[in-house]
């Protein structure tokens, strides 16, 4: 954290990262730098081609992505289902929001997988 090169440098995020690190044995606090050289982008027309059910979970207080755009993409998918959460980017990884997201994901799979 202090003195380290990082993508997220806000001191307010430190507790979120610490919780994430403690709660996940697999998560690693790193990513490949090439991600920023060519970050994934939505290609118009992609969601319209998705024939299977698609669940879009949106943190409405997200500041690293665009919730309005995420909703628009979900609306383009013929079988898109959108869930909104009164949360920010990191809330979906732990706590009550995490529990709700996981419940919604399980319900989605149960609904669509025989």
VEXZA-588817 format. One record per atom (N, C-alpha, C, O, CB): z negated, y, x negated; residue in three letters. Coordinates in steps of 0.001 Angstrom, whole numbers, padded with zeros to 6 digits, always signed. Glycine has a CB too. Example, Ala and Ser with C-alpha at 12.3 -4.5 7.8 and 13.67 -1.06 7.14 Angstrom:
// VEXZA-588817
-007800-005690-013190ALA
-007800-004500-012300ALA
-007800-003300-013200ALA
-008465-003319-014236ALA
-009046-004473-011308ALA
-007080-002250-012850SER
-007140-001060-013670SER
-007870+000030-012900SER
-008039+001138-013409SER
-005725-000598-014084SER
// end
This chain:
// VEXZA-588817
+000000-001180-000822UNK
+000000+000000+000000UNK
+000000+001250-000871UNK
+001073+001785-001151UNK
-001198-000006+000938UNK
-001150+001734-001309UNK
-001175+002945-002120UNK
-000444+002721-003432UNK
-000723+001764-004155UNK
-002615+003390-002383UNK
+000495+003611-003736UNK
+001233+003520-004983UNK
+002366+002526-004974UNK
+003058+002374-005981UNK
+000317+003178-006062UNK
+002578+001838-003853UNK
+003652+000860-003757UNK
+004865+001477-003085UNK
+004742+002376-002253UNK
+003188-000383-002989UNK
+006035+000982-003458UNK
+007251+001387-002760UNK
+007264+000671-001423UNK
+006975-000523-001346UNK
+008542+001062-003596UNK
+007601+001408-000367UNK
+007527+000806+000958UNK
+008508+001470+001914UNK
+008933+002607+001708UNK
+006106+000904+001510UNK
+008856+000737+002960UNK
+009681+001284+004030UNK
+008788+002073+004980UNK
+009111+003201+005351UNK
+010442+000155+004789UNK
+007669+001478+005369UNK
+006703+002138+006237UNK
+005562+002646+005364UNK
+004810+001850+004801UNK
+006179+001169+007355UNK
+005430+003944+005249UNK
+004439+004517+004332UNK
+003301+005248+005036UNK
+002392+005740+004368UNK
+005116+005462+003390UNK
+003326+005330+006340UNK
+002293+006044+007077UNK
+000940+005344+006927UNK
+000832+004134+007127UNK
+002676+006156+008560UNK
-000071+006104+006580UNK
-001415+005536+006433UNK
-001926+004959+007750UNK
-002736+004033+007757UNK
-002388+006601+005921UNK
-001444+005516+008871UNK
-001868+005021+010182UNK
-001413+003582+010425UNK
-002001+002874+011243UNK
-001325+005926+011283UNK
-000374+003151+009723UNK
+000156+001798+009925UNK
-000586+000738+009117UNK
-000428-000456+009372UNK
+001622+001765+009565UNK
-001383+001156+008157UNK
-002072+000188+007297UNK
-002881-000838+008092UNK
-002775-002030+007803UNK
-002989+000918+006336UNK
-003686-000429+009082UNK
-004418-001448+009858UNK
-003497-002437+010577UNK
-003819-003620+010687UNK
-005311-000770+010878UNK
-002363-001957+011062UNK
-001413-002859+011738UNK
-000876-003902+010776UNK
-000783-005081+011116UNK
-000247-002064+012346UNK
-000522-003466+009572UNK
-000024-004415+008581UNK
-001108-005389+008144UNK
-000837-006577+007970UNK
+000524-003675+007371UNK
-002320-004907+007966UNK
-003414-005793+007567UNK
-003666-006857+008626UNK
-003885-008022+008296UNK
-004695-004986+007316UNK
-003636-006465+009895UNK
-003802-007431+010981UNK
-002653-008435+010991UNK
-002867-009633+011176UNK
-003888-006709+012337UNK
-001452-007946+010793UNK
-000280-008817+010766UNK
-000386-009837+009630UNK
-000099-011019+009821UNK
+001003-007984+010614UNK
-000792-009383+008472UNK
-000932-010266+007307UNK
-001992-011335+007575UNK
-001781-012504+007251UNK
-001302-009450+006043UNK
-003119-010952+008157UNK
-004202-011901+008437UNK
-003838-012908+009517UNK
-004274-014058+009468UNK
-005447-011155+008850UNK
-003040-012480+010494UNK
-002760-013344+011642UNK
-001556-014261+011463UNK
-001332-015141+012293UNK
-002548-012506+012846UNK
-000778-014075+010399UNK
+000408-014900+010203UNK
+000445-015466+008795UNK
+000494-014718+007818UNK
+001674-014094+010481UNK
+000423-016770+008694UNK
+000490-017424+007389UNK
+001892-017343+006784UNK
+002056-017438+005568UNK
+000063-018881+007512UNK
+002899-017167+007641UNK
+004288-017185+007175UNK
+004839-015791+006851UNK
+005771-015667+006057UNK
+005163-017838+008219UNK
+004275-014751+007454UNK
+004823-013406+007295UNK
+004624-012904+005872UNK
+003562-013087+005278UNK
+004173-012440+008290UNK
+005648-012277+005341UNK
+005587-011691+003999UNK
+005949-010216+004093UNK
+006886-009845+004801UNK
+006541-012435+003010UNK
+005223-009395+003395UNK
+005436-007954+003429UNK
+006557-007580+002462UNK
+006333-006890+001467UNK
+004130-007195+003076UNK
+007753-008042+002768UNK
+008902-007701+001940UNK
+010188-007988+002702UNK
+010192-008726+003688UNK
+008872-008481+000610UNK
+011258-007403+002237UNK
+012582-007647+002793UNK
+013600-007343+001705UNK
+013268-006739+000686UNK
+012840-006780+004077UNK
+014813-007757+001922UNK
+015853-007534+000926UNK
+016378-006103+001018UNK
+016680-005636+002116UNK
+017003-008540+001111UNK
+016493-005404-000094UNK
+016979-004009-000069UNK
+018386-003863+000507UNK
+018729-002800+001025UNK
+016961-003437-001468UNK
+019202-004909+000424UNK
+020564-004800+000954UNK
+020573-004540+002464UNK
+021582-004116+003027UNK
+021346-006073+000645UNK
+019424-004803+003108UNK
+019313-004513+004537UNK
+019641-003053+004816UNK
+020315-002747+005800UNK
+017905-004846+005048UNK
+019176-002152+003966UNK
+019426-000728+004199UNK
+020816-000294+003772UNK
+021273+000782+004159UNK
+018401+000099+003472UNK
+021489-001101+002990UNK
+022860-000773+002611UNK
+023823-001062+003756UNK
+024833-000377+003917UNK
+023274-001559+001361UNK
+023504-002073+004542UNK
+024334-002384+005715UNK
+023447-003013+006790UNK
+023535-004207+007075UNK
+025520-003346+005334UNK
+022605-002190+007366UNK
+021696-002661+008413UNK
+022501-003187+009595UNK
+023589-002685+009878UNK
+020742-001526+008869UNK
+021977-004191+010284UNK
+022697-004724+011446UNK
+022936-003633+012487UNK
+022048-002829+012771UNK
+021915-005892+012076UNK
+024094-003615+013028UNK
+024462-002642+014059UNK
+025037-003383+015255UNK
+025638-004448+015114UNK
+025484-001600+013513UNK
+024846-002812+016420UNK
+025390-003415+017629UNK
+026883-003142+017691UNK
+027323-002005+017515UNK
+024676-002872+018893UNK
+027655-004182+017940UNK
+029097-004050+018102UNK
+029396-004035+019597UNK
+029127-005004+020307UNK
+029867-005210+017374UNK
+029954-002928+020062UNK
+030223-002766+021489UNK
+031000-003971+022035UNK
+031969-004434+021433UNK
+031010-001463+021742UNK
+030555-004451+023170UNK
+031195-005593+023806UNK
+030507-006917+023524UNK
+030836-007930+024141UNK
+032611-005677+023368UNK
+029550-006922+022593UNK
+028889-008173+022228UNK
+028009-008704+023356UNK
+028110-009879+023709UNK
+028054-007974+020973UNK
+027157-007871+023923UNK
+026236-008335+024970UNK
+026997-008856+026187UNK
+026562-009803+026842UNK
+025289-007200+025393UNK
+028121-008239+026479UNK
+028914-008665+027637UNK
+029422-010095+027491UNK
+029707-010751+028492UNK
+030091-007723+027839UNK
+029538-010579+026279UNK
+030043-011927+026008UNK
+028964-013006+026068UNK
+029278-014196+026067UNK
+030696-011957+024656UNK
+027716-012606+026120UNK
+026619-013582+026114UNK
+026515-014211+027494UNK
+026202-013538+028476UNK
+025264-012912+025708UNK
+026778-015492+027555UNK
+026812-016195+028837UNK
+025464-016780+029241UNK
+025224-017028+030422UNK
+027832-017291+028783UNK
+024593-016999+028277UNK
+023297-017579+028597UNK
+022284-016484+028916UNK
+022512-015319+028591UNK
+022796-018448+027436UNK
+021164-016846+029551UNK
+020129-015853+029827UNK
+019645-015207+028527UNK
+019515-015866+027496UNK
+018947-016499+030577UNK
+019387-013925+028605UNK
+018968-013152+027436UNK
+017756-012320+027814UNK
+017809-011533+028759UNK
+020123-012244+026911UNK
+016668-012490+027083UNK
+015453-011713+027324UNK
+015380-010591+026296UNK
+015461-010831+025092UNK
+014180-012616+027255UNK
+015227-009368+026783UNK
+015056-008196+025921UNK
+013647-007669+026158UNK
+013317-007240+027264UNK
+016146-007085+026213UNK
+012816-007700+025116UNK
+011444-007201+025193UNK
+011416-005832+024515UNK
+011716-005714+023327UNK
+010421-008200+024516UNK
+011055-004803+025276UNK
+011140-003430+024784UNK
+009760-002790+024708UNK
+009037-002720+025702UNK
+012057-002597+025681UNK
+009409-002325+023519UNK
+008203-001521+023329UNK
+008606-000076+023627UNK
+009343+000535+022853UNK
+007598-001681+021856UNK
+008128+000465+024734UNK
+008583+001774+025188UNK
+008189+002930+024268UNK
+008794+004000+024316UNK
+008045+002033+026550UNK
+007175+002710+023431UNK
+006752+003763+022503UNK
+007319+003546+021096UNK
+006875+004166+020130UNK
+005226+003824+022442UNK
+008287+002675+021006UNK
+008961+002363+019741UNK
+009536+003636+019119UNK
+010184+004430+019801UNK
+010084+001318+019963UNK
+009294+003824+017813UNK
+009863+004982+017116UNK
+010833+004560+016015UNK
+011523+005406+015445UNK
+008749+005839+016521UNK
+010893+003266+015709UNK
+011788+002782+014652UNK
+013108+002279+015225UNK
+014078+002093+014491UNK
+011111+001668+013852UNK
+013140+002067+016505UNK
+014347+001677+017221UNK
+014487+002604+018410UNK
+013715+003553+018551UNK
+014301+000176+017669UNK
+015442+002347+019252UNK
+015698+003220+020392UNK
+015549+002420+021693UNK
+016463+001689+022074UNK
+017117+003855+020294UNK
+014400+002552+022379UNK
+014187+001784+023610UNK
+015280+001986+024661UNK
+015637+001037+025358UNK
+012860+002153+024206UNK
+015811+003185+024787UNK
+016876+003425+025765UNK
+018119+002625+025415UNK
+018767+002060+026297UNK
+017216+004921+025838UNK
+018452+002574+024138UNK
+019614+001796+023710UNK
+019360+000302+023911UNK
+020254-000428+024337UNK
+019948+002089+022232UNK
+018154-000150+023608UNK
+017812-001558+023805UNK
+017969-001940+025275UNK
+018482-003011+025600UNK
+016370-001841+023328UNK
+017522-001052+026152UNK
+017673-001324+027585UNK
+019153-001356+027976UNK
+019574-002229+028736UNK
+016925-000260+028418UNK
+019926-000426+027471UNK
+021355-000391+027772UNK
+022026-001699+027351UNK
+022829-002255+028100UNK
+022025+000803+027068UNK
+021698-002188+026154UNK
+022273-003451+025683UNK
+021886-004576+026636UNK
+022730-005390+027011UNK
+021798-003773+024239UNK
+020616-004625+027029UNK
+020175-005659+027963UNK
+020891-005595+029298UNK
+021146-006626+029920UNK
+018698-005548+028186UNK
+021214-004401+029737UNK
+021931-004233+031003UNK
+023381-004692+030900UNK
+023986-005040+031914UNK
+021884-002775+031445UNK
+023939-004700+029720UNK
+025326-005127+029534UNK
+025462-006643+029600UNK
+026519-007159+029963UNK
+025859-004617+028201UNK
+024400-007353+029251UNK
+024444-008820+029264UNK
+024454-009307+030713UNK
+023595-008906+031498UNK
+023227-009427+028484UNK
+025409-010161+031082UNK
+025508-010634+032470UNK
+024224-011262+033007UNK
+023917-011138+034193UNK
+026617-011632+032578UNK
+023475-011939+032133UNK
+022230-012577+032562UNK
+021038-011991+031809UNK
+020060-012685+031529UNK
+022302-014102+032345UNK
+021137-010720+031491UNK
+020069-010053+030761UNK
+018846-009803+031626UNK
+018958-009395+032782UNK
+020566-008750+030198UNK
+017696-010048+031061UNK
+016420-009740+031705UNK
+015650-008839+030757UNK
+015544-009130+029566UNK
+015603-011047+032051UNK
+015119-007755+031278UNK
+014454-006753+030452UNK
+012984-006665+030827UNK
+012632-006577+032003UNK
+015132-005379+030604UNK
+012139-006689+029817UNK
+010697-006509+030005UNK
+010282-005286+029194UNK
+010675-005125+028039UNK
+009883-007795+029565UNK
+009486-004435+029819UNK
+008985-003231+029162UNK
+007498-003371+028879UNK
+006756-003973+029655UNK
+009253-001986+030026UNK
+007077-002803+027752UNK
+005673-002828+027363UNK
+005256-001424+026946UNK
+005979-000745+026216UNK
+005426-003847+026213UNK
+004106-000999+027405UNK
+003562+000303+027036UNK
+002952+000140+025642UNK
+001735+000065+025474UNK
+002490+000819+028095UNK
+003845+000089+024654UNK
+003425-000272+023306UNK
+004345+000356+022272UNK
+005425+000854+022589UNK
+003399-001792+023139UNK
+003884+000319+021015UNK
+004750+000769+019933UNK
+005245-000442+019145UNK
+004969-001586+019507UNK
+004005+001767+019004UNK
+005959-000182+018092UNK
+006614-001223+017306UNK
+005660-002346+016895UNK
+005993-003523+017040UNK
+007237-000612+016074UNK
+004500-002000+016395UNK
+003601-003008+015837UNK
+002665-003637+016860UNK
+002048-004662+016571UNK
+002792-002401+014747UNK
+002544-003057+018038UNK
+001663-003622+019063UNK
+002107-005003+019526UNK
+001285-005801+019978UNK
+001594-002692+020251UNK
+003399-005291+019417UNK
+003886-006583+019915UNK
+003515-007742+018993UNK
+003766-008898+019330UNK
+005394-006536+020088UNK
+002925-007452+017843UNK
+002590-008506+016884UNK
+001151-008986+016959UNK
+000799-009975+016317UNK
+002864-008028+015510UNK
+000311-008302+017731UNK
-001076-008753+017853UNK
-001740-008105+019062UNK
-001223-007146+019635UNK
-001869-008430+016570UNK
-002873-008637+019430UNK
-003640-008059+020523UNK
-003090-008374+021905UNK
-002342-009333+022093UNK
-003708-006593+020351UNK
-003477-007542+022871UNK
-003118-007775+024275UNK
-001611-007720+024507UNK
-001071-008506+025285UNK
-003807-006754+025163UNK
-000933-006792+023833UNK
+000521-006710+024018UNK
+001192-007980+023504UNK
+002094-008513+024150UNK
+001096-005468+023294UNK
+000759-008459+022354UNK
+001301-009703+021811UNK
+001132-010836+022816UNK
+002071-011590+023075UNK
+000612-010061+020479UNK
-000064-010953+023378UNK
-000335-012012+024347UNK
+000591-011894+025561UNK
+001085-012907+026056UNK
-001806-011964+024794UNK
+000829-010689+026040UNK
+001708-010491+027196UNK
+003156-010823+026857UNK
+003855-011454+027650UNK
+001609-009050+027698UNK
+003608-010393+025665UNK
+004983-010685+025244UNK
+005188-012196+025149UNK
+006191-012720+025633UNK
+005300-010008+023880UNK
+004249-012885+024534UNK
+004367-014342+024404UNK
+004366-015005+025784UNK
+005146-015926+026023UNK
+003212-014906+023538UNK
+003506-014552+026688UNK
+003492-015102+028049UNK
+004846-014894+028718UNK
+005388-015810+029336UNK
+002373-014447+028893UNK
+005389-013680+028591UNK
+006692-013396+029200UNK
+007798-014249+028589UNK
+008702-014693+029297UNK
+007036-011918+029044UNK
+007731-014479+027286UNK
+008734-015320+026630UNK
+008633-016766+027092UNK
+009650-017409+027349UNK
+008579-015247+025113UNK
+007421-017275+027198UNK
+007223-018646+027677UNK
+007709-018777+029122UNK
+008385-019745+029470UNK
+005732-019051+027571UNK
+007357-017789+029963UNK
+007832-017809+031352UNK
+009355-017796+031417UNK
+009952-018495+032236UNK
+007266-016613+032129UNK
+009979-017006+030559UNK
+011439-016929+030507UNK
+012046-018285+030149UNK
+013006-018727+030780UNK
+011882-015867+029490UNK
+011487-018933+029144UNK
+012014-020239+028730UNK
+011799-021272+029850UNK
+012695-022059+030154UNK
+011327-020715+027407UNK
+010634-021260+030444UNK
+010373-022204+031549UNK
+011321-021987+032724UNK
+011738-022941+033381UNK
+008924-022069+032031UNK
+011650-020754+032976UNK
+012558-020412+034077UNK
+013982-020900+033805UNK
+014682-021322+034725UNK
+012562-018898+034307UNK
+014402-020842+032557UNK
+015810-021091+032239UNK
+016107-022418+031544UNK
+017266-022818+031441UNK
+016305-020000+031388UNK
+015064-023102+031066UNK
+015291-024388+030392UNK
+014697-025489+031268UNK
+013488-025531+031497UNK
+014652-024405+028945UNK
+015561-026375+031752UNK
+015076-027430+032659UNK
+014124-028402+031970UNK
+013635-029339+032601UNK
+016252-028200+033237UNK
// end
